[in-house]
Amino acid sequence: MHTTMKRVQKGALGYYICEKIPVRHAFTTKTGGVSAGACESLNLGFSRGDDPEAVRENYRILCDTLGLGLSRLTRTEQVHRDEVSVVTEELAGTGLTKPMVWESDAIVTNLPGTPIVGFYADCVVTLLFDPASRSIGVCHSGWRGTAAGILPKTVDVMAGRLGARRESLVAVMGPSIRQCCFETGADVPEAMESSLGAGVRPYIEPRGEKWFVDLQGINAMLLRQAGLAEGNIVDSGICTYCEHGEFWSHRYTHGVRGVHAGVICL
Ligand SMILES: [Zn+2]
């Protein structure tokens, strides 16, 4: 685990934070909620076959524990593409108290009191915070989103629309499947190299007929290219597959699982 990461236990809720982010935020674990069965217990997804009332109760628990306003909590819609949306006043609450209106794997805002949330169960969720402009972002990137460059695109939208400064922007990649466990066929390395170029090669290790891909390493490379300082790029170092006791891993559970959230709020 990265030295700036810390596990917090508050009541029944266990979650991880990063010391580099001075505003309220969390990467959740399985624990602290009310869901049962494969989604036991803090499932934050409405499409996992879970009781929607249990999911809503889990959001209430999460917000109460972190001191966040539930009514303005705003969700990504995760479709493995590269759309980034800015959460404006009229869009606060999208995906929870208001209908989903975008297909955005990343959302950004400078509104205070507006928690923004992205989801993971192996994919990389990155929380972004810029102290200069007081703006935040959350970005979901699995291998498709990584190949599409959604994380540097999120940085571009924060810089272009919210005035974020690349030199002060902090990005923290949360618990996700790591190279130790992310075994793929040829499709993943081919997609990475065809869209991102030969620079991805050091992050892809062939082993027999398979490849092991370092998604966090590739995303960190993209963040450096986007102008972030090395010291402001944090890779949590937590592998959801290795740590399948604490986290749902999509691979480990063969897809029968709940989903965690990365949340951040000004
Ligand atoms: Zn692992």
Boltz pocket constraint, residues with backbone or C-beta under 6 A from the ligand:
constraints:
  - pocket:
      binder: B
      contacts: [[A, 177], [A, 178], [A, 179], [A, 180], [A, 181], [A, 182], [A, 239], [A, 240], [A, 241], [A, 242], [A, 243]]
      max_distance: 6.0
